[in-house]
Amino acid sequence: MADVADRAPRSDNAPEQWEDHWSRFAEATRLNPAQRYRCQTILRLLGVQAGDMAPRILDIGCGAGDLLTAVGERFPAAELAGVDRSESGFRATQAALPTVSLVHHDLETDGLPPTDLAGWATHAVCSEVLEHVADPVHVLGRARQLIAPGGRLVVTVPGGPKSAFDKAIGHRRHYTQALLGEQLHAAGFEVDRVAGAGFPIFNLYRLVVISRGERLTGDIDGRPSLSARIAMAVFRSLFHFALPDTPWGWQVVGLARRPTTD
């Protein structure tokens, strides 16, 4: 699979667009009920058991560190690391999690992954990243090199229609379950399963987001508006009724492993 990992595509999805993203939308991200549901799903699928000896968990595209914070709280014995291309997100994660190992690196364009993380992770997460990149198979191939043989990878990507906000922050594609499975296979992973999570609440929430159109950016830029905070609070309660695995959920989730013979 070296050709997948070493093929370096040109990206016109400039990293600079992320340099003000976390300062503008960090609070809305933390309040976002879909983000909270996604985090809970990831924590469940990581499969870390109470008796596991010091699992090593890597967040690929760690952003401002919200997921790493939740992982550290759930699994206090775990070693944590994060990789991200955004300088502002990197700084935010450093400030929030000073003891976590962080690497400022773009798996899409920066060449081979850092050697000190090669084969490091027993468990890895790549959440809401692949929809932004030109060549997801290339990025997954690079990510595979950071995971130990037999190590587990949890991937989340958006399904369903794009909103105006999705387009504004550079979503190149939304996923079907079949497409995510194909890309994981092409990157050299053994795929355990791909599911559609969150039906019907996740889909309903997304429809509300889509209906706001370009107005949503103003709703959540900086401190979210009162109406946005109320809507998110209502959906936080409703997400208790979201189904974890159906053909119709617009949160697409994949569980895969790096082959032991890789």
DRENNULO-329106 format. One line per field, with one value per residue (C-alpha): residue number from 1; residue in three letters; x, y, z. Coordinates in pm, 1 decimal, always signed. Each point is the difference from the previous one (the first is absolute). Last residue first. Layout:
N
i <- NUM, ...
aa <- ALA, ...
east <- X, ...
north <- Y, ...
up <- Z, ...
END
This chain:
262
i <- 262, 261, 260, 259, 258, 257, 256, 255, 254, 253, 252, 251, 250, 249, 248, 247, 246, 245, 244, 243, 242, 241, 240, 239, 238, 237, 236, 235, 234, 233, 232, 231, 230, 229, 228, 227, 226, 225, 224, 223, 222, 221, 220, 219, 218, 217, 216, 215, 214, 213, 212, 211, 210, 209, 208, 207, 206, 205, 204, 203, 202, 201, 200, 199, 198, 197, 196, 195, 194, 193, 192, 191, 190, 189, 188, 187, 186, 185, 184, 183, 182, 181, 180, 179, 178, 177, 176, 175, 174, 173, 172, 171, 170, 169, 168, 167, 166, 165, 164, 163, 162, 161, 160, 159, 158, 157, 156, 155, 154, 153, 152, 151, 150, 149, 148, 147, 146, 145, 144, 143, 142, 141, 140, 139, 138, 137, 136, 135, 134, 133, 132, 131, 130, 129, 128, 127, 126, 125, 124, 123, 122, 121, 120, 119, 118, 117, 116, 115, 114, 113, 112, 111, 110, 109, 108, 107, 106, 105, 104, 103, 102, 101, 100, 99, 98, 97, 96, 95, 94, 93, 92, 91, 90, 89, 88, 87, 86, 85, 84, 83, 82, 81, 80, 79, 78, 77, 76, 75, 74, 73, 72, 71, 70, 69, 68, 67, 66, 65, 64, 63, 62, 61, 60, 59, 58, 57, 56, 55, 54, 53, 52, 51, 50, 49, 48, 47, 46, 45, 44, 43, 42, 41, 40, 39, 38, 37, 36, 35, 34, 33, 32, 31, 30, 29, 28, 27, 26, 25, 24, 23, 22, 21, 20, 19, 18, 17, 16, 15, 14, 13, 12, 11, 10, 9, 8, 7, 6, 5, 4, 3, 2, 1
aa <- ASP, THR, THR, PRO, ARG, ARG, ALA, LEU, GLY, VAL, VAL, GLN, TRP, GLY, TRP, PRO, THR, ASP, PRO, LEU, ALA, PHE, HIS, PHE, LEU, SER, ARG, PHE, VAL, ALA, MET, ALA, ILE, ARG, ALA, SER, LEU, SER, PRO, ARG, GLY, ASP, ILE, ASP, GLY, THR, LEU, ARG, GLU, GLY, ARG, SER, ILE, VAL, VAL, LEU, ARG, TYR, LEU, ASN, PHE, ILE, PRO, PHE, GLY, ALA, GLY, ALA, VAL, ARG, ASP, VAL, GLU, PHE, GLY, ALA, ALA, HIS, LEU, GLN, GLU, GLY, LEU, LEU, ALA, GLN, THR, TYR, HIS, ARG, ARG, HIS, GLY, ILE, ALA, LYS, ASP, PHE, ALA, SER, LYS, PRO, GLY, GLY, PRO, VAL, THR, VAL, VAL, LEU, ARG, GLY, GLY, PRO, ALA, ILE, LEU, GLN, ARG, ALA, ARG, GLY, LEU, VAL, HIS, VAL, PRO, ASP, ALA, VAL, HIS, GLU, LEU, VAL, GLU, SER, CYS, VAL, ALA, HIS, THR, ALA, TRP, GLY, ALA, LEU, ASP, THR, PRO, PRO, LEU, GLY, ASP, THR, GLU, LEU, ASP, HIS, HIS, VAL, LEU, SER, VAL, THR, PRO, LEU, ALA, ALA, GLN, THR, ALA, ARG, PHE, GLY, SER, GLU, SER, ARG, ASP, VAL, GLY, ALA, LEU, GLU, ALA, ALA, PRO, PHE, ARG, GLU, GLY, VAL, ALA, THR, LEU, LEU, ASP, GLY, ALA, GLY, CYS, GLY, ILE, ASP, LEU, ILE, ARG, PRO, ALA, MET, ASP, GLY, ALA, GLN, VAL, GLY, LEU, LEU, ARG, LEU, ILE, THR, GLN, CYS, ARG, TYR, ARG, GLN, ALA, PRO, ASN, LEU, ARG, THR, ALA, GLU, ALA, PHE, ARG, SER, TRP, HIS, ASP, GLU, TRP, GLN, GLU, PRO, ALA, ASN, ASP, SER, ARG, PRO, ALA, ARG, ASP, ALA, VAL, ASP, ALA, MET
east <- +72.3, -27.0, -214.9, -233.5, -81.0, -351.6, -334.4, -316.6, -193.3, -266.3, -231.4, -213.9, -292.9, -183.1, -213.4, +141.9, -20.5, +252.0, +8.5, -365.0, -60.1, -249.4, +242.3, +73.9, -328.4, +135.6, +302.2, -237.6, -184.5, +326.6, +123.3, -319.3, +22.0, +365.9, -79.5, -291.4, +218.5, +269.5, +324.5, +302.1, +259.0, -161.1, -288.2, -314.5, +191.4, +132.1, -347.7, -148.0, +159.7, -265.1, -213.2, -191.9, +316.8, +59.8, -361.8, +32.3, +319.4, -183.1, -270.3, +259.2, +176.7, -333.4, -125.5, +242.9, +327.1, +242.6, +39.1, +240.3, +327.7, +140.1, +313.5, +201.4, +353.3, +204.8, +229.5, -91.3, -222.3, -199.6, -57.3, -103.6, -247.0, -159.9, -40.9, -164.9, -240.4, -118.3, -86.5, +203.5, -7.4, +253.4, +236.6, -97.5, +195.8, -114.7, -242.9, -145.1, -84.7, -148.8, -229.5, -117.6, +102.9, -254.3, +21.9, +312.8, +276.1, +315.1, +109.2, +295.0, +100.3, +332.8, +114.7, +352.3, +82.6, +339.8, +66.4, -154.1, +200.0, +65.2, -373.9, -42.4, +214.7, -219.4, -310.8, +129.7, +71.8, -341.1, -163.8, +151.6, -108.1, -68.5, -288.2, -251.7, +275.6, +32.8, -325.0, +152.3, +315.6, +45.3, +278.0, +52.0, +319.8, +187.2, +378.2, +65.8, +198.2, -62.0, +367.7, +57.1, -227.6, -220.7, +153.3, -39.3, -172.6, -289.6, -299.0, +122.1, +46.4, +217.4, +14.5, +64.1, -141.4, +91.6, -249.3, +125.6, -95.9, -361.3, -207.8, +282.7, +156.1, -341.8, -59.9, +347.2, -56.5, -341.6, +157.0, +283.3, -238.3, +162.6, -92.2, +141.9, -88.7, +143.5, -133.2, +136.5, -290.8, -37.9, -262.9, -234.6, -331.9, +148.1, +289.9, -235.0, -222.1, +297.1, +132.5, -340.3, -2.4, +361.7, -32.1, +34.7, +120.4, +31.6, +124.0, -69.4, +236.8, -67.1, +273.5, -152.6, +178.7, -68.4, -359.8, -194.4, -275.7, -54.2, +58.9, -240.9, +45.4, -360.7, -155.9, +220.8, -66.1, -378.0, +12.3, +208.2, -242.1, -293.9, +183.8, +80.7, -363.8, -102.5, +218.7, +88.0, +375.8, -2.6, -194.4, +264.0, +288.0, -159.9, +185.7, +325.9, +5.1, -50.2, +244.9, +301.4, -212.7, -26.5, +379.6, +19.1, -94.6, -242.1, +183.3, +186.0, +257.1, +21.0, +296.3, +12.2, +215.7, -267.2, -199.6, +307.6, +138.3, -299.9
north <- -486.4, -352.3, +104.0, +188.1, +356.7, -12.2, +154.9, +148.9, +245.6, +253.5, +197.8, +257.1, +39.0, -297.5, -193.3, -353.3, -30.4, -26.8, +221.3, +111.8, +351.2, +21.5, +152.6, +254.8, +172.2, +149.4, +155.5, +107.9, +236.0, +149.8, +54.2, +183.4, +219.7, +86.5, +86.0, +222.1, +179.3, +64.5, -195.0, +181.7, +45.8, -80.0, -240.0, +173.3, +214.6, -313.2, -152.3, +278.6, -154.0, -270.4, -33.2, -289.0, -208.7, +24.3, -97.4, -291.9, -105.1, -12.5, -216.3, -236.8, -31.9, -63.7, -276.1, -173.6, +66.6, -243.9, -144.3, -289.3, -132.3, -325.9, -197.4, +135.5, -136.0, +301.1, +37.7, +347.6, -146.4, -192.5, +317.0, +187.9, -267.5, -15.7, +377.8, -6.1, -282.2, +175.8, +304.6, +312.7, +373.1, +162.3, +296.1, +161.8, +324.4, +209.6, +204.4, -311.3, -152.7, +334.0, +6.9, -346.1, -316.8, -277.9, -337.3, -153.3, +150.0, -195.2, -193.1, -238.2, -231.2, -179.5, -305.6, -137.4, -348.1, +120.2, +328.1, +314.8, +298.4, -159.4, -45.7, +378.1, +46.4, -246.3, +171.3, +332.8, -151.1, -168.2, +332.2, +179.2, +364.1, +48.5, +162.4, -288.7, -218.6, +196.8, -30.1, -243.1, -203.7, -194.3, -237.4, -293.3, -199.3, +300.7, +10.0, -175.1, +304.3, +280.9, +83.4, -22.4, +295.9, -77.4, -0.1, +310.8, +319.9, +8.0, -208.7, -115.4, +363.7, +19.2, +189.9, -285.8, -15.8, -219.0, +73.1, +147.3, +360.9, -86.6, +321.2, +233.1, -252.3, -71.2, +369.2, +39.5, -292.9, +132.2, +335.3, -162.2, -221.5, -312.0, -236.6, -307.1, -105.6, -225.5, -164.0, -267.4, -172.5, -51.2, +276.1, -164.1, +187.3, +336.8, -33.8, -92.6, +299.9, +238.4, -162.7, +58.2, +369.7, +56.5, +314.0, -192.0, -358.2, -95.1, -354.2, -61.1, -269.9, -233.0, -210.4, -253.2, -28.6, -365.6, -86.7, -124.5, +261.6, -66.2, +240.5, -88.6, +324.0, -49.2, +128.6, +307.8, +73.2, -16.8, +228.8, +250.4, -9.1, +63.5, +295.9, +136.0, -40.6, +187.2, +300.9, +187.5, -65.8, +72.9, +321.5, +113.6, -81.3, +172.4, +328.9, -73.5, -352.6, +107.7, +291.4, -200.8, -262.6, +177.0, +19.9, -376.6, +60.2, -244.1, +18.9, -319.4, -158.0, -369.8, -181.5, -371.0, -153.8, -170.7, -137.7, -117.1, -160.2, -232.8
up <- +714.1, +147.5, +296.9, -232.5, +109.7, +132.5, -92.1, +151.9, -217.5, +91.4, -229.4, +179.6, -238.9, +146.4, -250.2, -19.8, +379.9, +283.6, +309.8, +18.7, +132.7, +289.5, +251.6, -272.1, +83.2, +320.7, -171.9, -277.2, +233.3, +126.8, -356.9, -93.0, +311.5, -68.4, -362.9, +104.5, +252.2, -261.5, +11.9, +150.9, -272.7, -334.8, +70.2, -127.8, -250.3, -170.1, +8.8, -212.7, -310.3, -7.3, +315.0, -158.5, -25.2, +376.2, +71.5, -241.7, +177.8, +331.2, -153.8, -145.6, +335.4, +171.6, -232.9, -25.6, +181.4, -155.7, -350.3, +27.5, -138.8, +133.5, +80.4, -292.0, -38.3, -102.1, -300.4, -124.2, -273.9, +263.0, +202.6, -314.9, -106.2, +345.2, +6.3, -342.7, +93.3, +315.4, -206.2, +41.9, -44.9, -228.6, -32.8, +329.8, +6.6, +294.6, -212.6, -163.3, +335.7, +109.7, -304.1, +100.1, -177.7, -50.2, +178.5, +145.2, +211.2, +88.8, +307.8, +13.4, +286.3, -46.7, +197.6, +25.0, -133.5, -116.6, +185.2, -144.1, -128.9, -340.6, -51.0, +25.5, -311.1, -188.6, +135.3, -133.0, -343.7, -9.5, +90.2, -300.7, -29.9, +370.5, +187.1, +9.8, +143.9, +323.9, +196.9, +253.1, -56.8, +324.0, +98.9, +238.3, +61.4, -132.4, -45.0, -331.6, -114.9, +249.8, +60.1, -376.9, -75.9, -301.2, -348.7, -211.3, +110.9, -250.1, +111.1, +340.0, +100.1, +311.3, +329.4, +242.4, +351.4, +296.9, +280.2, +328.7, -78.7, -81.8, -19.1, -101.4, -237.6, -152.2, -66.2, -151.8, -237.6, -99.5, -85.0, -194.9, -194.4, -149.5, +282.2, +171.5, +353.5, +268.2, +313.2, +235.1, +171.7, +375.5, +30.3, -253.4, +12.9, +100.6, -242.3, -283.9, +74.2, -6.5, -316.9, -160.5, +89.3, -106.6, -213.0, -325.3, +62.4, -366.4, +65.7, +370.2, +127.1, +294.6, +159.8, +238.7, +335.8, +88.2, -82.5, +302.8, -15.4, -370.0, -288.0, -280.6, -194.2, -111.3, +323.0, +25.2, -369.2, +42.7, +302.1, -198.2, -292.5, +231.8, +149.6, -345.4, -104.1, +314.4, -95.8, +318.9, -27.7, -373.1, +55.4, +247.9, -236.9, -301.4, -46.7, +183.7, -140.8, -360.7, -6.1, -117.2, -170.3, -337.3, -3.5, -52.4, -365.3, -162.7, -333.2, +83.1, -229.4, +56.2, +155.7, -83.8, +274.3, +210.7, -289.6, -195.5, +316.0, +21.7
END
